[in-house]
């Protein structure tokens, strides 16, 4: 498995960041590339919660929570994606830095198809690509936490 991770510090307490991040079925509130979320489970948070994220480019991915640490982090197994992957597990987390600041992290453990050539492609191109996307998602989270919900005028 290859692991890619990015983090940013957000000028807000961890509980305020979790209040946005922990709304599993509402990732479209801060992920700039998610246009719509379908709820695929009775649970809307916690282990077993499952969603389909539709992206602006017309692709989608199914994400099922496999680990939930309330107030801190969740891990979701990804499936039904268009990337050349055998397996992918994404983690989103937040931890306090001090009373008014927190660190948000996004990481992914993934296994690329195509053996050694796929591994090389994953370690180079895909890790860079995913890292850039993670920063876009984390900046969207920061924007949502610091500025509040989107309004019709924005």
N, CA, C and O atoms as a GROMACS GRO file, in nm:
protein
  616
    1UNK      N    1   0.086  -0.119   0.000
    1UNK     CA    2   0.000   0.000   0.000
    1UNK      C    3   0.089   0.124   0.000
    1UNK      O    4   0.196   0.127   0.060
    2UNK      N    5   0.042   0.224  -0.068
    2UNK     CA    6   0.107   0.354  -0.073
    2UNK      C    7   0.024   0.448   0.013
    2UNK      O    8  -0.099   0.441   0.011
    3UNK      N    9   0.089   0.535   0.089
    3UNK     CA   10   0.018   0.631   0.173
    3UNK      C   11   0.055   0.772   0.130
    3UNK      O   12   0.173   0.805   0.114
    4UNK      N   13  -0.047   0.856   0.113
    4UNK     CA   14  -0.028   0.998   0.085
    4UNK      C   15  -0.107   1.075   0.190
    4UNK      O   16  -0.221   1.040   0.219
    5UNK      N   17  -0.046   1.179   0.247
    5UNK     CA   18  -0.112   1.257   0.352
    5UNK      C   19  -0.079   1.405   0.336
    5UNK      O   20   0.031   1.442   0.296
    6UNK      N   21  -0.176   1.488   0.369
    6UNK     CA   22  -0.156   1.633   0.375
    6UNK      C   23  -0.229   1.683   0.499
    6UNK      O   24  -0.326   1.622   0.545
    7UNK      N   25  -0.182   1.795   0.552
    7UNK     CA   26  -0.248   1.856   0.667
    7UNK      C   27  -0.237   2.008   0.658
    7UNK      O   28  -0.147   2.062   0.594
    8UNK      N   29  -0.330   2.074   0.724
    8UNK     CA   30  -0.325   2.220   0.736
    8UNK      C   31  -0.367   2.256   0.878
    8UNK      O   32  -0.439   2.180   0.944
    9UNK      N   33  -0.323   2.371   0.925
    9UNK     CA   34  -0.370   2.423   1.052
    9UNK      C   35  -0.486   2.519   1.024
    9UNK      O   36  -0.481   2.600   0.932
   10UNK      N   37  -0.588   2.508   1.106
   10UNK     CA   38  -0.708   2.591   1.092
   10UNK      C   39  -0.725   2.673   1.218
   10UNK      O   40  -0.714   2.622   1.329
   11UNK      N   41  -0.752   2.801   1.201
   11UNK     CA   42  -0.770   2.892   1.315
   11UNK      C   43  -0.910   2.874   1.375
   11UNK      O   44  -0.995   2.962   1.366
   12UNK      N   45  -0.930   2.759   1.435
   12UNK     CA   46  -1.056   2.726   1.501
   12UNK      C   47  -1.030   2.606   1.591
   12UNK      O   48  -0.945   2.523   1.559
   13UNK      N   49  -1.102   2.596   1.703
   13UNK     CA   50  -1.085   2.479   1.789
   13UNK      C   51  -1.128   2.350   1.718
   13UNK      O   52  -1.211   2.352   1.628
   14UNK      N   53  -1.069   2.239   1.760
   14UNK     CA   54  -1.095   2.109   1.696
   14UNK      C   55  -1.243   2.072   1.698
   14UNK      O   56  -1.291   2.011   1.602
   15UNK      N   57  -1.315   2.105   1.805
   15UNK     CA   58  -1.457   2.069   1.809
   15UNK      C   59  -1.537   2.142   1.703
   15UNK      O   60  -1.636   2.089   1.652
   16UNK      N   61  -1.496   2.264   1.669
   16UNK     CA   62  -1.564   2.339   1.563
   16UNK      C   63  -1.535   2.278   1.425
   16UNK      O   64  -1.622   2.275   1.338
   17UNK      N   65  -1.413   2.232   1.407
   17UNK     CA   66  -1.378   2.167   1.281
   17UNK      C   67  -1.454   2.035   1.269
   17UNK      O   68  -1.507   2.002   1.163
   18UNK      N   69  -1.459   1.958   1.379
   18UNK     CA   70  -1.530   1.830   1.377
   18UNK      C   71  -1.680   1.850   1.351
   18UNK      O   72  -1.744   1.764   1.290
   19UNK      N   73  -1.735   1.962   1.397
   19UNK     CA   74  -1.877   1.988   1.375
   19UNK      C   75  -1.910   1.990   1.225
   19UNK      O   76  -2.023   1.959   1.187
   20UNK      N   77  -1.814   2.025   1.142
   20UNK     CA   78  -1.832   2.022   0.996
   20UNK      C   79  -1.786   1.886   0.942
   20UNK      O   80  -1.859   1.822   0.867
   21UNK      N   81  -1.667   1.845   0.979
   21UNK     CA   82  -1.608   1.721   0.928
   21UNK      C   83  -1.689   1.598   0.964
   21UNK      O   84  -1.700   1.505   0.883
   22UNK      N   85  -1.746   1.595   1.084
   22UNK     CA   86  -1.821   1.480   1.133
   22UNK      C   87  -1.959   1.462   1.073
   22UNK      O   88  -2.026   1.364   1.102
   23UNK      N   89  -2.002   1.555   0.991
   23UNK     CA   90  -2.131   1.542   0.920
   23UNK      C   91  -2.103   1.464   0.792
   23UNK      O   92  -2.100   1.520   0.683
   24UNK      N   93  -2.083   1.335   0.807
   24UNK     CA   94  -2.035   1.248   0.700
   24UNK      C   95  -2.113   1.261   0.570
   24UNK      O   96  -2.054   1.265   0.462
   25UNK      N   97  -2.243   1.268   0.579
   25UNK     CA   98  -2.325   1.275   0.458
   25UNK      C   99  -2.328   1.413   0.394
   25UNK      O  100  -2.396   1.433   0.293
   26UNK      N  101  -2.255   1.507   0.450
   26UNK     CA  102  -2.256   1.644   0.400
   26UNK      C  103  -2.119   1.693   0.357
   26UNK      O  104  -2.086   1.810   0.373
   27UNK      N  105  -2.037   1.603   0.303
   27UNK     CA  106  -1.904   1.642   0.257
   27UNK      C  107  -1.913   1.749   0.147
   27UNK      O  108  -1.819   1.825   0.126
   28UNK      N  109  -2.025   1.752   0.078
   28UNK     CA  110  -2.043   1.854  -0.026
   28UNK      C  111  -2.054   1.995   0.032
   28UNK      O  112  -2.050   2.093  -0.042
   29UNK      N  113  -2.068   2.007   0.164
   29UNK     CA  114  -2.066   2.139   0.229
   29UNK      C  115  -1.928   2.204   0.222
   29UNK      O  116  -1.917   2.326   0.230
   30UNK      N  117  -1.822   2.122   0.206
   30UNK     CA  118  -1.689   2.181   0.204
   30UNK      C  119  -1.598   2.128   0.093
   30UNK      O  120  -1.500   2.193   0.057
   31UNK      N  121  -1.628   2.012   0.039
   31UNK     CA  122  -1.543   1.957  -0.068
   31UNK      C  123  -1.581   2.027  -0.198
   31UNK      O  124  -1.691   2.006  -0.250
   32UNK      N  125  -1.492   2.110  -0.252
   32UNK     CA  126  -1.528   2.190  -0.369
   32UNK      C  127  -1.560   2.112  -0.496
   32UNK      O  128  -1.623   2.165  -0.587
   33UNK      N  129  -1.519   1.986  -0.503
   33UNK     CA  130  -1.542   1.909  -0.625
   33UNK      C  131  -1.658   1.811  -0.615
   33UNK      O  132  -1.693   1.745  -0.714
   34UNK      N  133  -1.719   1.800  -0.496
   34UNK     CA  134  -1.835   1.712  -0.480
   34UNK      C  135  -1.961   1.793  -0.510
   34UNK      O  136  -1.987   1.894  -0.445
   35UNK      N  137  -2.037   1.748  -0.608
   35UNK     CA  138  -2.157   1.821  -0.647
   35UNK      C  139  -2.283   1.768  -0.578
   35UNK      O  140  -2.382   1.839  -0.562
   36UNK      N  141  -2.278   1.639  -0.536
   36UNK     CA  142  -2.397   1.578  -0.477
   36UNK      C  143  -2.355   1.454  -0.399
   36UNK      O  144  -2.258   1.387  -0.434
   37UNK      N  145  -2.430   1.424  -0.293
   37UNK     CA  146  -2.405   1.304  -0.212
   37UNK      C  147  -2.534   1.223  -0.204
   37UNK      O  148  -2.640   1.277  -0.173
   38UNK      N  149  -2.524   1.094  -0.233
   38UNK     CA  150  -2.636   1.002  -0.213
   38UNK      C  151  -2.612   0.924  -0.084
   38UNK      O  152  -2.504   0.869  -0.064
   39UNK      N  153  -2.711   0.920   0.002
   39UNK     CA  154  -2.703   0.841   0.125
   39UNK      C  155  -2.736   0.696   0.089
   39UNK      O  156  -2.843   0.668   0.034
   40UNK      N  157  -2.645   0.604   0.120
   40UNK     CA  158  -2.662   0.464   0.083
   40UNK      C  159  -2.685   0.371   0.202
   40UNK      O  160  -2.689   0.249   0.186
   41UNK      N  161  -2.698   0.428   0.322
   41UNK     CA  162  -2.716   0.346   0.442
   41UNK      C  163  -2.816   0.412   0.536
   41UNK      O  164  -2.846   0.531   0.524
   42UNK      N  165  -2.867   0.334   0.631
   42UNK     CA  166  -2.954   0.392   0.733
   42UNK      C  167  -2.874   0.484   0.825
   42UNK      O  168  -2.923   0.589   0.866
   43UNK      N  169  -2.750   0.444   0.856
   43UNK     CA  170  -2.663   0.524   0.942
   43UNK      C  171  -2.610   0.643   0.863
   43UNK      O  172  -2.568   0.627   0.748
   44UNK      N  173  -2.613   0.762   0.922
   44UNK     CA  174  -2.560   0.880   0.855
   44UNK      C  175  -2.421   0.918   0.907
   44UNK      O  176  -2.358   1.009   0.854
   45UNK      N  177  -2.375   0.849   1.009
   45UNK     CA  178  -2.240   0.868   1.064
   45UNK      C  179  -2.203   0.741   1.139
   45UNK      O  180  -2.288   0.657   1.168
   46UNK      N  181  -2.075   0.728   1.170
   46UNK     CA  182  -2.028   0.610   1.243
   46UNK      C  183  -1.999   0.493   1.150
   46UNK      O  184  -2.021   0.500   1.029
   47UNK      N  185  -1.948   0.386   1.210
   47UNK     CA  186  -1.912   0.267   1.133
   47UNK      C  187  -2.035   0.215   1.059
   47UNK      O  188  -2.142   0.199   1.117
   48UNK      N  189  -2.018   0.188   0.931
   48UNK     CA  190  -2.128   0.139   0.848
   48UNK      C  191  -2.196   0.245   0.764
   48UNK      O  192  -2.266   0.213   0.668
   49UNK      N  193  -2.178   0.372   0.800
   49UNK     CA  194  -2.238   0.479   0.719
   49UNK      C  195  -2.176   0.472   0.579
   49UNK      O  196  -2.056   0.452   0.563
   50UNK      N  197  -2.262   0.489   0.478
   50UNK     CA  198  -2.216   0.472   0.340
   50UNK      C  199  -2.279   0.580   0.252
   50UNK      O  200  -2.398   0.609   0.262
   51UNK      N  201  -2.196   0.638   0.166
   51UNK     CA  202  -2.242   0.744   0.076
   51UNK      C  203  -2.181   0.725  -0.063
   51UNK      O  204  -2.078   0.659  -0.078
   52UNK      N  205  -2.245   0.784  -0.163
   52UNK     CA  206  -2.186   0.796  -0.296
   52UNK      C  207  -2.164   0.944  -0.320
   52UNK      O  208  -2.258   1.023  -0.314
   53UNK      N  209  -2.041   0.980  -0.348
   53UNK     CA  210  -2.007   1.118  -0.381
   53UNK      C  211  -2.001   1.132  -0.533
   53UNK      O  212  -1.930   1.058  -0.600
   54UNK      N  213  -2.077   1.228  -0.585
   54UNK     CA  214  -2.074   1.260  -0.728
   54UNK      C  215  -1.987   1.383  -0.745
   54UNK      O  216  -2.004   1.483  -0.675
   55UNK      N  217  -1.894   1.375  -0.839
   55UNK     CA  218  -1.800   1.485  -0.861
   55UNK      C  219  -1.842   1.568  -0.981
   55UNK      O  220  -1.918   1.522  -1.067
   56UNK      N  221  -1.791   1.690  -0.987
   56UNK     CA  222  -1.825   1.782  -1.094
   56UNK      C  223  -1.784   1.731  -1.232
   56UNK      O  224  -1.842   1.771  -1.332
   57UNK      N  225  -1.684   1.642  -1.236
   57UNK     CA  226  -1.638   1.590  -1.366
   57UNK      C  227  -1.722   1.471  -1.415
   57UNK      O  228  -1.690   1.412  -1.518
   58UNK      N  229  -1.828   1.436  -1.342
   58UNK     CA  230  -1.917   1.328  -1.382
   58UNK      C  231  -1.883   1.192  -1.323
   58UNK      O  232  -1.959   1.097  -1.341
   59UNK      N  233  -1.772   1.181  -1.252
   59UNK     CA  234  -1.736   1.054  -1.188
   59UNK      C  235  -1.798   1.047  -1.049
   59UNK      O  236  -1.855   1.145  -1.001
   60UNK      N  237  -1.788   0.930  -0.986
   60UNK     CA  238  -1.840   0.914  -0.850
   60UNK      C  239  -1.757   0.809  -0.778
   60UNK      O  240  -1.678   0.737  -0.838
   61UNK      N  241  -1.777   0.801  -0.647
   61UNK     CA  242  -1.711   0.702  -0.563
   61UNK      C  243  -1.804   0.667  -0.447
   61UNK      O  244  -1.876   0.753  -0.396
   62UNK      N  245  -1.802   0.541  -0.407
   62UNK     CA  246  -1.876   0.499  -0.288
   62UNK      C  247  -1.776   0.494  -0.172
   62UNK      O  248  -1.665   0.443  -0.186
   63UNK      N  249  -1.817   0.547  -0.056
   63UNK     CA  250  -1.733   0.550   0.062
   63UNK      C  251  -1.812   0.493   0.180
   63UNK      O  252  -1.921   0.539   0.213
   64UNK      N  253  -1.753   0.390   0.244
   64UNK     CA  254  -1.817   0.326   0.358
   64UNK      C  255  -1.725   0.338   0.479
   64UNK      O  256  -1.609   0.300   0.473
   65UNK      N  257  -1.778   0.392   0.589
   65UNK     CA  258  -1.698   0.413   0.711
   65UNK      C  259  -1.662   0.278   0.773
   65UNK      O  260  -1.749   0.195   0.799
   66UNK      N  261  -1.533   0.259   0.797
   66UNK     CA  262  -1.484   0.136   0.860
   66UNK      C  263  -1.426   0.162   0.998
   66UNK      O  264  -1.402   0.068   1.074
   67UNK      N  265  -1.404   0.288   1.031
   67UNK     CA  266  -1.355   0.325   1.165
   67UNK      C  267  -1.403   0.467   1.194
   67UNK      O  268  -1.392   0.556   1.110
   68UNK      N  269  -1.456   0.488   1.314
   68UNK     CA  270  -1.510   0.618   1.352
   68UNK      C  271  -1.462   0.650   1.493
   68UNK      O  272  -1.490   0.575   1.587
   69UNK      N  273  -1.392   0.760   1.508
   69UNK     CA  274  -1.349   0.808   1.639
   69UNK      C  275  -1.417   0.943   1.659
   69UNK      O  276  -1.368   1.047   1.616
   70UNK      N  277  -1.533   0.939   1.726
   70UNK     CA  278  -1.617   1.057   1.739
   70UNK      C  279  -1.538   1.176   1.791
   70UNK      O  280  -1.464   1.166   1.890
   71UNK      N  281  -1.554   1.289   1.723
   71UNK     CA  282  -1.486   1.411   1.762
   71UNK      C  283  -1.344   1.420   1.709
   71UNK      O  284  -1.276   1.520   1.732
   72UNK      N  285  -1.298   1.316   1.639
   72UNK     CA  286  -1.157   1.314   1.600
   72UNK      C  287  -1.131   1.271   1.456
   72UNK      O  288  -1.060   1.341   1.384
   73UNK      N  289  -1.186   1.157   1.412
   73UNK     CA  290  -1.147   1.105   1.280
   73UNK      C  291  -1.243   0.999   1.230
   73UNK      O  292  -1.318   0.940   1.307
   74UNK      N  293  -1.239   0.977   1.099
   74UNK     CA  294  -1.304   0.859   1.041
   74UNK      C  295  -1.220   0.808   0.925
   74UNK      O  296  -1.147   0.883   0.860
   75UNK      N  297  -1.234   0.677   0.901
   75UNK     CA  298  -1.170   0.610   0.788
   75UNK      C  299  -1.280   0.548   0.704
   75UNK      O  300  -1.374   0.488   0.756
   76UNK      N  301  -1.268   0.564   0.573
   76UNK     CA  302  -1.369   0.510   0.482
   76UNK      C  303  -1.302   0.431   0.371
   76UNK      O  304  -1.204   0.475   0.311
   77UNK      N  305  -1.360   0.313   0.344
   77UNK     CA  306  -1.312   0.232   0.233
   77UNK      C  307  -1.384   0.278   0.107
   77UNK      O  308  -1.506   0.294   0.106
   78UNK      N  309  -1.307   0.300   0.001
   78UNK     CA  310  -1.361   0.350  -0.124
   78UNK      C  311  -1.383   0.234  -0.221
   78UNK      O  312  -1.306   0.139  -0.225
   79UNK      N  313  -1.490   0.244  -0.299
   79UNK     CA  314  -1.518   0.145  -0.403
   79UNK      C  315  -1.591   0.214  -0.518
   79UNK      O  316  -1.631   0.330  -0.508
   80UNK      N  317  -1.607   0.139  -0.626
   80UNK     CA  318  -1.678   0.189  -0.743
   80UNK      C  319  -1.620   0.322  -0.793
   80UNK      O  320  -1.694   0.416  -0.821
   81UNK      N  321  -1.488   0.327  -0.803
   81UNK     CA  322  -1.419   0.447  -0.850
   81UNK      C  323  -1.358   0.422  -0.988
   81UNK      O  324  -1.345   0.307  -1.031
   82UNK      N  325  -1.322   0.530  -1.056
   82UNK     CA  326  -1.267   0.519  -1.191
   82UNK      C  327  -1.115   0.513  -1.192
   82UNK      O  328  -1.056   0.486  -1.297
   83UNK      N  329  -1.051   0.537  -1.080
   83UNK     CA  330  -0.904   0.531  -1.074
   83UNK      C  331  -0.856   0.387  -1.088
   83UNK      O  332  -0.930   0.294  -1.053
   84UNK      N  333  -0.734   0.366  -1.140
   84UNK     CA  334  -0.681   0.230  -1.156
   84UNK      C  335  -0.627   0.173  -1.024
   84UNK      O  336  -0.508   0.148  -1.010
   85UNK      N  337  -0.718   0.155  -0.929
   85UNK     CA  338  -0.679   0.109  -0.796
   85UNK      C  339  -0.743  -0.025  -0.764
   85UNK      O  340  -0.855  -0.053  -0.807
   86UNK      N  341  -0.671  -0.107  -0.688
   86UNK     CA  342  -0.729  -0.229  -0.633
   86UNK      C  343  -0.801  -0.200  -0.502
   86UNK      O  344  -0.904  -0.261  -0.472
   87UNK      N  345  -0.746  -0.106  -0.425
   87UNK     CA  346  -0.800  -0.076  -0.293
   87UNK      C  347  -0.763   0.066  -0.254
   87UNK      O  348  -0.657   0.115  -0.290
   88UNK      N  349  -0.852   0.131  -0.179
   88UNK     CA  350  -0.824   0.265  -0.128
   88UNK      C  351  -0.901   0.288   0.001
   88UNK      O  352  -1.020   0.256   0.011
   89UNK      N  353  -0.832   0.344   0.100
   89UNK     CA  354  -0.894   0.379   0.227
   89UNK      C  355  -0.854   0.523   0.259
   89UNK      O  356  -0.735   0.554   0.269
   90UNK      N  357  -0.953   0.610   0.275
   90UNK     CA  358  -0.929   0.751   0.305
   90UNK      C  359  -0.954   0.779   0.452
   90UNK      O  360  -1.044   0.720   0.513
   91UNK      N  361  -0.876   0.868   0.509
   91UNK     CA  362  -0.891   0.910   0.647
   91UNK      C  363  -0.898   1.062   0.653
   91UNK      O  364  -0.817   1.131   0.592
   92UNK      N  365  -0.997   1.112   0.726
   92UNK     CA  366  -1.008   1.255   0.755
   92UNK      C  367  -1.006   1.270   0.906
   92UNK      O  368  -1.077   1.198   0.977
   93UNK      N  369  -0.923   1.363   0.956
   93UNK     CA  370  -0.911   1.376   1.100
   93UNK      C  371  -0.884   1.521   1.140
   93UNK      O  372  -0.846   1.604   1.058
   94UNK      N  373  -0.905   1.547   1.268
   94UNK     CA  374  -0.874   1.676   1.326
   94UNK      C  375  -0.818   1.652   1.466
   94UNK      O  376  -0.863   1.564   1.538
   95UNK      N  377  -0.719   1.733   1.502
   95UNK     CA  378  -0.662   1.727   1.638
   95UNK      C  379  -0.632   1.869   1.683
   95UNK      O  380  -0.597   1.955   1.602
   96UNK      N  381  -0.644   1.894   1.814
   96UNK     CA  382  -0.615   2.029   1.863
   96UNK      C  383  -0.465   2.058   1.856
   96UNK      O  384  -0.382   1.971   1.882
   97UNK      N  385  -0.433   2.182   1.820
   97UNK     CA  386  -0.295   2.231   1.827
   97UNK      C  387  -0.282   2.311   1.955
   97UNK      O  388  -0.187   2.295   2.032
   98UNK      N  389  -0.380   2.399   1.978
   98UNK     CA  390  -0.395   2.472   2.103
   98UNK      C  391  -0.542   2.509   2.116
   98UNK      O  392  -0.624   2.460   2.039
   99UNK      N  393  -0.578   2.594   2.212
   99UNK     CA  394  -0.719   2.620   2.240
   99UNK      C  395  -0.796   2.676   2.120
   99UNK      O  396  -0.916   2.648   2.106
  100UNK      N  397  -0.730   2.754   2.035
  100UNK     CA  398  -0.802   2.816   1.925
  100UNK      C  399  -0.760   2.770   1.787
  100UNK      O  400  -0.801   2.829   1.686
  101UNK      N  401  -0.678   2.666   1.781
  101UNK     CA  402  -0.626   2.621   1.651
  101UNK      C  403  -0.621   2.470   1.647
  101UNK      O  404  -0.596   2.404   1.748
  102UNK      N  405  -0.646   2.415   1.529
  102UNK     CA  406  -0.645   2.270   1.513
  102UNK      C  407  -0.574   2.232   1.384
  102UNK      O  408  -0.552   2.316   1.296
  103UNK      N  409  -0.540   2.106   1.375
  103UNK     CA  410  -0.476   2.052   1.254
  103UNK      C  411  -0.570   1.951   1.190
  103UNK      O  412  -0.609   1.852   1.252
  104UNK      N  413  -0.607   1.978   1.066
  104UNK     CA  414  -0.692   1.887   0.990
  104UNK      C  415  -0.601   1.808   0.895
  104UNK      O  416  -0.511   1.864   0.832
  105UNK      N  417  -0.626   1.678   0.887
  105UNK     CA  418  -0.546   1.591   0.802
  105UNK      C  419  -0.635   1.509   0.711
  105UNK      O  420  -0.747   1.471   0.746
  106UNK      N  421  -0.582   1.483   0.592
  106UNK     CA  422  -0.647   1.392   0.500
  106UNK      C  423  -0.539   1.300   0.446
  106UNK      O  424  -0.433   1.346   0.403
  107UNK      N  425  -0.567   1.170   0.448
  107UNK     CA  426  -0.470   1.075   0.395
  107UNK      C  427  -0.542   0.965   0.320
  107UNK      O  428  -0.663   0.945   0.334
  108UNK      N  429  -0.465   0.893   0.240
  108UNK     CA  430  -0.520   0.778   0.170
  108UNK      C  431  -0.414   0.670   0.161
  108UNK      O  432  -0.299   0.696   0.125
  109UNK      N  433  -0.454   0.548   0.195
  109UNK     CA  434  -0.374   0.428   0.172
  109UNK      C  435  -0.434   0.364   0.047
  109UNK      O  436  -0.554   0.338   0.042
  110UNK      N  437  -0.351   0.340  -0.053
  110UNK     CA  438  -0.405   0.285  -0.177
  110UNK      C  439  -0.308   0.188  -0.242
  110UNK      O  440  -0.187   0.194  -0.224
  111UNK      N  441  -0.367   0.098  -0.318
  111UNK     CA  442  -0.293  -0.002  -0.393
  111UNK      C  443  -0.330   0.012  -0.539
  111UNK      O  444  -0.447   0.000  -0.577
  112UNK      N  445  -0.229   0.038  -0.621
  112UNK     CA  446  -0.252   0.061  -0.764
  112UNK      C  447  -0.248  -0.072  -0.839
  112UNK      O  448  -0.171  -0.162  -0.806
  113UNK      N  449  -0.332  -0.082  -0.940
  113UNK     CA  450  -0.331  -0.199  -1.029
  113UNK      C  451  -0.201  -0.200  -1.110
  113UNK      O  452  -0.125  -0.103  -1.108
  114UNK      N  453  -0.176  -0.308  -1.180
  114UNK     CA  454  -0.066  -0.321  -1.276
  114UNK      C  455   0.070  -0.349  -1.213
  114UNK      O  456   0.173  -0.312  -1.270
  115UNK      N  457   0.073  -0.413  -1.097
  115UNK     CA  458   0.199  -0.461  -1.039
  115UNK      C  459   0.303  -0.352  -1.016
  115UNK      O  460   0.269  -0.241  -0.975
  116UNK      N  461   0.431  -0.384  -1.042
  116UNK     CA  462   0.539  -0.289  -1.013
  116UNK      C  463   0.527  -0.157  -1.090
  116UNK      O  464   0.561  -0.051  -1.039
  117UNK      N  465   0.478  -0.166  -1.214
  117UNK     CA  466   0.461  -0.042  -1.292
  117UNK      C  467   0.354   0.046  -1.227
  117UNK      O  468   0.369   0.168  -1.220
  118UNK      N  469   0.246  -0.016  -1.181
  118UNK     CA  470   0.141   0.058  -1.111
  118UNK      C  471   0.191   0.118  -0.982
  118UNK      O  472   0.156   0.232  -0.948
  119UNK      N  473   0.272   0.041  -0.908
  119UNK     CA  474   0.328   0.092  -0.783
  119UNK      C  475   0.411   0.217  -0.810
  119UNK      O  476   0.399   0.316  -0.738
  120UNK      N  477   0.496   0.213  -0.913
  120UNK     CA  478   0.579   0.328  -0.949
  120UNK      C  479   0.492   0.447  -0.989
  120UNK      O  480   0.518   0.560  -0.949
  121UNK      N  481   0.388   0.422  -1.067
  121UNK     CA  482   0.295   0.527  -1.106
  121UNK      C  483   0.227   0.586  -0.981
  121UNK      O  484   0.208   0.707  -0.972
  122UNK      N  485   0.191   0.500  -0.886
  122UNK     CA  486   0.127   0.546  -0.763
  122UNK      C  487   0.218   0.630  -0.677
  122UNK      O  488   0.177   0.732  -0.623
  123UNK      N  489   0.344   0.587  -0.664
  123UNK     CA  490   0.441   0.660  -0.580
  123UNK      C  491   0.478   0.795  -0.639
  123UNK      O  492   0.517   0.885  -0.565
  124UNK      N  493   0.467   0.809  -0.768
  124UNK     CA  494   0.507   0.934  -0.831
  124UNK      C  495   0.384   1.017  -0.866
  124UNK      O  496   0.343   1.104  -0.788
  125UNK      N  497   0.326   0.992  -0.981
  125UNK     CA  498   0.217   1.076  -1.032
  125UNK      C  499   0.094   1.078  -0.941
  125UNK      O  500   0.044   1.185  -0.908
  126UNK      N  501   0.046   0.962  -0.902
  126UNK     CA  502  -0.080   0.957  -0.827
  126UNK      C  503  -0.065   1.019  -0.688
  126UNK      O  504  -0.156   1.088  -0.643
  127UNK      N  505   0.046   0.996  -0.620
  127UNK     CA  506   0.066   1.056  -0.488
  127UNK      C  507   0.066   1.208  -0.497
  127UNK      O  508   0.005   1.275  -0.413
  128UNK      N  509   0.133   1.262  -0.597
  128UNK     CA  510   0.135   1.407  -0.616
  128UNK      C  511  -0.005   1.461  -0.646
  128UNK      O  512  -0.049   1.560  -0.588
  129UNK      N  513  -0.075   1.393  -0.738
  129UNK     CA  514  -0.210   1.434  -0.776
  129UNK      C  515  -0.304   1.432  -0.654
  129UNK      O  516  -0.377   1.527  -0.630
  130UNK      N  517  -0.300   1.321  -0.579
  130UNK     CA  518  -0.388   1.310  -0.462
  130UNK      C  519  -0.352   1.412  -0.356
  130UNK      O  520  -0.441   1.471  -0.295
  131UNK      N  521  -0.223   1.434  -0.334
  131UNK     CA  522  -0.181   1.534  -0.236
  131UNK      C  523  -0.236   1.672  -0.268
  131UNK      O  524  -0.279   1.744  -0.179
  132UNK      N  525  -0.233   1.708  -0.396
  132UNK     CA  526  -0.290   1.836  -0.438
  132UNK      C  527  -0.439   1.843  -0.413
  132UNK      O  528  -0.491   1.945  -0.367
  133UNK      N  529  -0.509   1.733  -0.444
  133UNK     CA  530  -0.654   1.728  -0.419
  133UNK      C  531  -0.683   1.737  -0.269
  133UNK      O  532  -0.777   1.805  -0.228
  134UNK      N  533  -0.603   1.668  -0.186
  134UNK     CA  534  -0.626   1.672  -0.041
  134UNK      C  535  -0.617   1.815   0.010
  134UNK      O  536  -0.696   1.856   0.096
  135UNK      N  537  -0.521   1.893  -0.041
  135UNK     CA  538  -0.508   2.032   0.003
  135UNK      C  539  -0.629   2.115  -0.040
  135UNK      O  540  -0.673   2.203   0.035
  136UNK      N  541  -0.684   2.088  -0.157
  136UNK     CA  542  -0.806   2.157  -0.202
  136UNK      C  543  -0.922   2.126  -0.107
  136UNK      O  544  -0.997   2.215  -0.068
  137UNK      N  545  -0.936   1.998  -0.069
  137UNK     CA  546  -1.043   1.957   0.022
  137UNK      C  547  -1.023   2.021   0.159
  137UNK      O  548  -1.118   2.073   0.217
  138UNK      N  549  -0.901   2.017   0.210
  138UNK     CA  550  -0.873   2.074   0.343
  138UNK      C  551  -0.894   2.225   0.344
  138UNK      O  552  -0.941   2.280   0.443
  139UNK      N  553  -0.858   2.293   0.237
  139UNK     CA  554  -0.883   2.439   0.229
  139UNK      C  555  -1.033   2.467   0.221
  139UNK      O  556  -1.080   2.568   0.275
  140UNK      N  557  -1.107   2.380   0.156
  140UNK     CA  558  -1.253   2.393   0.155
  140UNK      C  559  -1.311   2.376   0.295
  140UNK      O  560  -1.403   2.447   0.334
  141UNK      N  561  -1.256   2.280   0.369
  141UNK     CA  562  -1.298   2.258   0.508
  141UNK      C  563  -1.268   2.383   0.591
  141UNK      O  564  -1.352   2.430   0.667
  142UNK      N  565  -1.147   2.435   0.576
  142UNK     CA  566  -1.108   2.556   0.650
  142UNK      C  567  -1.203   2.671   0.618
  142UNK      O  568  -1.249   2.741   0.709
  143UNK      N  569  -1.230   2.691   0.491
  143UNK     CA  570  -1.320   2.798   0.448
  143UNK      C  571  -1.458   2.783   0.513
  143UNK      O  572  -1.514   2.880   0.564
  144UNK      N  573  -1.511   2.662   0.512
  144UNK     CA  574  -1.644   2.635   0.570
  144UNK      C  575  -1.645   2.659   0.721
  144UNK      O  576  -1.741   2.714   0.775
  145UNK      N  577  -1.538   2.616   0.789
  145UNK     CA  578  -1.531   2.631   0.935
  145UNK      C  579  -1.515   2.778   0.973
  145UNK      O  580  -1.584   2.826   1.063
  146UNK      N  581  -1.426   2.848   0.906
  146UNK     CA  582  -1.393   2.986   0.943
  146UNK      C  583  -1.502   3.084   0.900
  146UNK      O  584  -1.538   3.174   0.976
  147UNK      N  585  -1.555   3.066   0.780
  147UNK     CA  586  -1.654   3.161   0.726
  147UNK      C  587  -1.798   3.120   0.747
  147UNK      O  588  -1.888   3.202   0.730
  148UNK      N  589  -1.822   2.994   0.782
  148UNK     CA  590  -1.959   2.949   0.803
  148UNK      C  591  -2.019   2.891   0.677
  148UNK      O  592  -1.952   2.878   0.574
  149UNK      N  593  -2.148   2.855   0.684
  149UNK     CA  594  -2.214   2.791   0.570
  149UNK      C  595  -2.223   2.884   0.448
  149UNK      O  596  -2.224   3.006   0.460
  150UNK      N  597  -2.228   2.820   0.332
  150UNK     CA  598  -2.248   2.896   0.207
  150UNK      C  599  -2.387   2.957   0.210
  150UNK      O  600  -2.482   2.899   0.262
  151UNK      N  601  -2.396   3.074   0.152
  151UNK     CA  602  -2.528   3.138   0.140
  151UNK      C  603  -2.563   3.147  -0.007
  151UNK      O  604  -2.477   3.129  -0.094
  152UNK      N  605  -2.689   3.173  -0.036
  152UNK     CA  606  -2.735   3.183  -0.174
  152UNK      C  607  -2.661   3.294  -0.249
  152UNK      O  608  -2.641   3.285  -0.370
  153UNK      N  609  -2.621   3.399  -0.177
  153UNK     CA  610  -2.553   3.512  -0.240
  153UNK      C  611  -2.407   3.482  -0.268
  153UNK      O  612  -2.345   3.551  -0.349
  154UNK      N  613  -2.348   3.379  -0.202
  154UNK     CA  614  -2.204   3.356  -0.224
  154UNK      C  615  -2.176   3.262  -0.335
  154UNK      O  616  -2.059   3.234  -0.364
   0.00000   0.00000   0.00000
